[in-house]
Amino acid sequence: MKSQKFDRVMIAVKGTSIVKAVIGFILFLLLIFSVSGLLTSLNPQYRPASNSVNSAASNITGEMLYHLMGWENHYFLDGLPAEALTPKLSAYLFKLTTNINLDDPRSLLGRELPAFSLFDTEILVAGEGTNYTNMPIESAPPMEILHAEQEAALQNIEGLESGSGTESPESPPNSTGDRKVVYVYFTHNRESFLPYLEGVTNPNLAFHSQLNVTRIGDKLKEELEKRGIGTVVDKTDVQANLSKKGWSYVQSYQESREIVEAAVSGDRDLTYLIDIHRDSRRKQHTSIMINGKSYAKLAFIVGGEHANYEKNLAFANQLHDLLQQKYNGLSRGTFTKAGAGTNGKFNQDLSEHAILVEFGGVDNTFEELNRSAEALADVVSEYYWQAEKVNQPVSEPGQES
């Protein structure tokens, strides 16, 4: 009798547990449907967007998770560096609930101004004087400029066609020989500079089909090849192609991608891809004096939505560091663009050494731009030959190196 009674009690307990589990599951489903119904009944402007959720999640760092788990198990805190700061949950919750970052003034206006998200660039490494108020920006030209049959007359062009005037240098100590390893191109190939456009003072109108950023590519190629690095400059008129296809300016990267893909598939040696642009900011943000000479500042833009992101970023950061060592203040830093309102790739998924470089701004002259092109060639060549040295196979004992 006792054994039978014990069995009945055990069965009763198990049955109660099952009932509780079923009730809990039903309540969980009701909660999900209730929350979903509440969210969908809100006006669109109050609904949480996927990019908001992604932004919130991206701010949860591994260090923060270690701290959270460490509050329950102190052994997790031993895995943190001594200088690690305890996260301020109040600041994080304020940012999460209001979508406002007190360190970034753009967040105060981001939801109120149309298309303001186009300027959601993130500073990864800040150069001297760089902050969220003077980051690189690119403004699309008015449609009438893209389709205009007549352009601004040119001025101040005396001497631009004469070249550098320097004698042919001696053979560099290192050379890629017949191999071309650097590919320079221009997605926004008609970006120009106000000092050369007669009667033009509006930065948004600084575009020209003949005198534009493609000239910087000529100087960059000259300086790279002085240092033994074979270079190709592709001056395809991307903007003309857009007009022929009836595409909009925002499809520029879609058009330039076809050009770059054809180039790299046709020549596997082309592994360093440099897309040259110019910033829309004015001279005070885009110029610097170095050793008594004026230079156009450089900014490195890395797309954040592709598999090569980290490698491209490492490449850009090393170029920034080399510029800091040799031309202090010339680099404005490295920046990333991702999310809604931007391309997010900039063709940089096609190579592990692909970057977009903003050369100066609308007020810079080619004298300044050419100095910066020489400086960039200097650090790119140093990076390249150092990488080649590291990648060379180690000679076996008894073999010649």
C-alpha positions in Angstrom: 0.0 0.0 0.0 2.7 2.4 0.8 4.5 1.8 -2.4 1.3 2.4 -4.4 0.6 5.6 -2.5 4.2 6.8 -3.2 3.7 6.2 -6.9 0.5 8.1 -7.0 2.1 11.1 -5.3 5.0 11.1 -7.8 2.6 11.0 -10.8 0.6 13.9 -9.3 3.8 16.0 -9.0 4.8 15.4 -12.5 1.3 16.2 -13.8 1.4 19.5 -11.9 4.8 20.4 -13.5 3.4 19.7 -17.0 0.4 21.8 -16.4 2.6 24.7 -15.1 4.8 24.4 -18.2 1.9 24.5 -20.6 0.4 27.5 -18.8 3.8 29.2 -18.8 4.1 28.6 -22.6 0.6 29.9 -23.3 1.4 33.1 -21.2 4.6 33.5 -23.1 2.8 33.4 -26.4 0.2 35.8 -25.2 3.0 38.2 -24.1 4.6 38.0 -27.5 1.4 38.7 -29.3 0.5 41.5 -27.0 3.9 43.2 -27.4 3.8 42.7 -31.2 0.3 44.1 -31.3 1.3 47.1 -29.2 4.3 47.9 -31.4 2.4 47.6 -34.7 -0.4 49.8 -33.3 2.0 52.7 -32.7 2.4 55.5 -35.2 5.4 54.8 -37.6 7.5 57.6 -36.1 7.4 55.9 -32.7 8.1 52.4 -33.8 11.6 51.0 -33.1 13.4 50.7 -36.5 15.8 47.9 -37.3 18.7 50.3 -37.6 17.9 51.6 -34.1 18.0 48.0 -32.7 21.3 47.4 -34.6 22.7 50.6 -33.2 21.8 49.7 -29.7 23.3 46.2 -30.1 26.5 47.6 -31.6 27.1 49.6 -28.5 27.2 46.5 -26.3 30.9 45.7 -26.3 32.6 42.5 -25.1 34.1 44.5 -22.2 30.6 45.5 -21.1 29.4 41.9 -21.2 32.4 40.8 -19.0 31.5 43.5 -16.5 27.8 42.4 -16.4 28.7 38.8 -15.9 31.4 39.8 -13.4 28.8 41.3 -11.1 27.5 37.8 -10.6 30.7 35.9 -10.9 33.8 37.9 -10.0 36.1 35.6 -11.8 35.0 37.2 -15.1 36.5 40.5 -14.0 39.9 38.9 -13.9 39.8 38.7 -17.7 39.6 42.5 -18.0 42.7 44.8 -18.3 43.5 46.7 -15.2 42.7 50.0 -16.9 39.2 48.9 -18.0 36.5 51.3 -16.8 33.3 50.1 -15.3 30.5 50.9 -17.8 28.0 53.5 -16.8 24.6 51.8 -17.3 22.8 55.1 -16.8 24.6 56.7 -19.7 24.0 53.6 -21.9 20.3 53.4 -21.0 19.9 57.2 -21.7 21.5 56.7 -25.1 19.4 53.6 -25.8 16.1 55.1 -24.9 16.6 58.6 -26.4 18.9 57.6 -29.3 21.0 60.6 -28.3 24.8 60.4 -27.9 26.0 63.4 -25.9 29.4 63.0 -27.6 27.9 63.3 -31.0 25.8 66.5 -31.8 24.4 64.9 -34.9 22.2 62.6 -32.8 20.2 65.5 -31.5 19.0 66.3 -35.0 19.2 62.9 -36.7 15.5 62.0 -36.5 14.2 65.5 -37.2 16.0 66.6 -40.4 15.3 64.7 -43.7 18.3 62.8 -45.1 20.4 63.7 -42.1 21.4 60.1 -41.7 23.6 60.5 -44.9 26.1 62.1 -42.6 26.3 59.2 -40.2 30.0 58.7 -40.6 31.9 57.3 -37.6 35.3 58.4 -36.6 37.6 55.4 -36.0 40.9 57.2 -35.7 40.8 61.0 -35.3 43.6 63.0 -36.8 44.7 66.3 -35.4 41.7 68.7 -34.9 39.2 66.1 -36.2 35.8 65.8 -34.5 32.2 65.2 -35.4 31.7 68.9 -36.4 34.2 68.8 -39.3 34.2 65.2 -40.6 34.5 64.7 -44.4 31.2 65.2 -46.3 30.2 64.7 -49.9 27.3 66.6 -51.3 25.7 65.5 -54.6 25.8 68.1 -57.3 22.4 69.5 -58.5 21.0 67.6 -61.4 21.3 70.6 -63.7 25.1 70.5 -63.1 25.3 66.8 -64.0 23.4 67.3 -67.2 24.6 70.8 -68.1 25.9 71.2 -71.7 28.0 74.2 -70.7 30.4 74.3 -67.8 32.2 77.0 -65.9 35.1 78.6 -67.7 38.5 77.6 -66.2 41.0 80.1 -64.6 44.4 80.0 -62.9 45.5 77.0 -65.1 48.8 78.5 -66.2 51.5 75.9 -65.6 49.1 73.0 -64.8 49.9 71.3 -68.1 53.6 71.7 -67.9 54.1 68.8 -65.5 56.5 68.6 -62.5 59.5 69.6 -64.6 61.7 67.2 -62.7 64.3 65.0 -64.4 63.8 61.2 -64.6 64.9 59.7 -61.3 67.4 57.0 -60.9 66.1 53.5 -60.8 64.5 52.7 -57.5 66.2 50.1 -55.2 63.0 48.0 -55.4 60.6 47.6 -58.3 57.5 45.6 -59.2 58.9 45.4 -62.8 56.2 45.0 -65.4 53.6 44.2 -62.8 51.0 46.9 -62.0 49.9 46.5 -58.4 48.1 49.8 -57.6 44.8 50.7 -59.3 43.7 54.4 -59.0 40.2 55.3 -60.0 37.6 58.0 -59.4 34.0 57.2 -58.6 33.1 60.9 -58.5 35.4 61.8 -61.2 34.1 65.3 -61.9 34.7 66.7 -58.4 36.7 69.8 -58.9 38.1 72.8 -57.1 36.8 76.4 -56.8 40.1 78.2 -57.5 40.0 77.0 -61.1 36.3 77.6 -61.8 35.6 81.1 -63.0 32.7 82.8 -61.3 31.8 79.7 -59.1 31.8 80.2 -55.3 29.2 77.6 -54.2 30.9 74.4 -53.1 28.0 72.4 -54.4 28.8 73.6 -57.9 32.5 72.6 -57.8 32.3 70.1 -60.7 34.0 70.0 -64.0 34.4 67.4 -66.8 37.9 68.4 -67.7 39.7 69.8 -64.7 39.0 67.6 -61.6 40.3 65.0 -59.2 41.6 62.8 -62.0 44.7 65.1 -62.1 45.6 64.0 -58.6 45.8 60.4 -60.0 48.5 61.5 -62.5 50.7 62.9 -59.7 50.1 59.9 -57.4 51.1 57.5 -60.2 54.2 59.5 -61.0 55.3 59.4 -57.4 54.5 55.7 -56.8 56.5 54.7 -59.9 59.4 56.8 -58.8 59.4 54.4 -55.8 59.2 51.3 -58.0 55.5 50.6 -57.7 53.7 49.9 -60.9 50.4 51.9 -61.1 47.4 52.1 -63.3 45.2 55.3 -63.4 41.7 54.7 -64.7 40.0 58.0 -65.8 36.7 56.5 -66.9 34.1 59.2 -66.9 31.7 57.6 -64.4 29.4 60.6 -64.4 29.0 60.4 -68.2 28.2 56.7 -68.0 25.5 57.5 -65.4 23.9 60.0 -67.8 24.0 57.6 -70.7 22.2 54.9 -68.6 19.8 57.3 -67.0 21.1 56.5 -63.6 21.2 58.9 -60.6 24.2 60.2 -58.8 23.7 57.9 -55.9 24.4 55.0 -58.3 27.9 56.1 -58.9 29.5 53.3 -56.9 27.3 50.8 -58.8 28.8 52.1 -62.0 32.4 52.3 -60.8 32.1 48.8 -59.4 31.7 47.4 -62.9 34.9 49.2 -64.0 36.9 48.1 -61.0 35.7 44.5 -61.3 36.7 44.4 -64.9 40.2 45.8 -64.1 41.0 43.4 -61.3 39.7 40.3 -63.1 41.8 41.2 -66.1 45.0 41.7 -64.0 45.3 39.8 -60.8 48.4 41.9 -59.8 46.1 44.9 -59.1 45.6 44.4 -55.4 45.9 48.0 -54.0 42.7 49.9 -55.0 42.6 53.7 -54.3 39.4 55.7 -55.0 40.2 59.4 -55.1 37.7 62.0 -54.0 37.7 65.5 -52.7 35.8 66.8 -49.6 33.1 69.4 -49.7 34.4 71.3 -46.7 36.2 74.6 -46.8 39.9 75.4 -46.6 40.2 75.8 -42.8 39.3 72.2 -42.4 41.2 70.7 -45.4 44.6 72.4 -45.3 47.7 72.4 -43.2 51.2 73.9 -43.2 54.1 71.5 -42.9 57.6 72.8 -42.9 56.5 76.1 -44.4 54.5 74.5 -47.2 50.7 74.2 -47.6 49.3 70.7 -48.0 45.7 69.4 -48.7 44.7 67.2 -45.8 43.8 63.5 -46.4 41.0 61.5 -45.0 40.6 57.7 -45.3 37.1 56.3 -45.7 36.4 52.7 -45.1 33.1 51.0 -45.9 31.8 49.0 -42.9 29.5 46.5 -44.6 31.7 43.8 -46.2 33.9 40.9 -45.2 37.2 42.7 -45.8 36.2 45.6 -43.5 38.7 44.9 -40.8 41.6 44.3 -43.2 40.8 47.5 -45.2 40.6 49.4 -41.9 44.0 48.0 -40.7 45.5 49.2 -44.0 44.0 52.7 -43.7 45.1 52.9 -40.0 48.7 52.0 -40.9 48.7 54.7 -43.6 47.4 57.2 -41.1 50.1 56.2 -38.6 52.8 56.5 -41.2 51.5 60.0 -42.2 51.5 61.0 -38.5 55.1 60.0 -38.2 56.4 61.6 -41.4 53.8 64.4 -42.1 52.2 65.1 -38.7 48.7 66.6 -39.1 48.3 65.7 -42.8 45.9 62.9 -42.1 42.4 63.8 -40.8 42.0 60.3 -39.6 40.1 57.1 -40.6 36.3 57.0 -40.9 33.8 54.4 -41.6 30.4 54.6 -43.2 27.7 51.9 -42.9 23.9 51.6 -42.5 21.0 53.3 -44.2 21.8 56.2 -46.6 25.2 55.1 -47.6 26.8 52.6 -50.0 28.6 50.7 -47.1 31.1 49.0 -49.4 32.6 51.5 -51.8 34.0 48.6 -53.9 36.3 47.8 -51.0 35.1 44.2 -50.8 37.1 43.6 -54.0 40.5 43.7 -52.2 42.0 43.6 -48.7 43.9 46.8 -49.6 41.1 49.0 -50.8 40.6 52.5 -49.6 38.7 55.7 -50.4 40.9 58.9 -50.0 39.4 62.4 -49.6 42.1 64.8 -51.0 41.6 68.2 -49.6 38.4 70.2 -50.2 36.8 72.6 -52.6 39.3 75.4 -51.9 42.5 73.5 -52.3 44.9 74.1 -55.2 46.8 71.5 -57.2 50.0 72.7 -55.7 48.7 71.6 -52.3 47.1 68.5 -53.7 50.2 67.4 -55.5 52.3 67.7 -52.3 49.7 65.5 -50.6 49.8 63.0 -53.4 53.6 62.8 -53.0 53.2 62.2 -49.3 50.6 59.5 -49.8 52.9 57.8 -52.4 55.7 57.9 -49.8 53.7 56.1 -47.1 52.0 53.6 -49.5 55.4 52.6 -50.9 56.8 52.2 -47.4 53.9 50.0 -46.5 54.1 48.0 -49.7 57.8 47.2 -49.6 57.6 46.4 -45.9 54.7 44.0 -46.6 56.7 42.5 -49.5 59.7 41.9 -47.2 57.5 40.2 -44.6 55.9 38.0 -47.2 59.1 36.8 -48.8 59.8 33.1 -48.1 62.5 32.3 -45.6 65.6 30.8 -47.2 66.5 27.3 -46.1 69.9 26.9 -44.4 72.7 26.7 -47.0 70.6 28.4 -49.6 71.2 31.9 -51.0 68.8 34.5 -49.8 
